[in-house]
């Protein structure tokens, strides 16, 4: 879990932040030392401001219920 949080923190550390938008088990890879690597940035966005995204992206089965309901 620490490696996943560290990866997301790294993506958000730039002036233009990278939003992955599809973090799930299938998009995590293990290297030869069993370190987790995030993959599949097909749904990713680059943002300059801390604003909310209004589009629903990602895999429906992994979305929080409030996002599916539009809340």
Secondary structure, DSSP 8 states (H G I E B T S, - for coil): -HHHHHHHHHHTSSSSEEE----SGGGEEE-TT--EEE---TT-EEESS-----S--S-GGGS-HHHHTT-
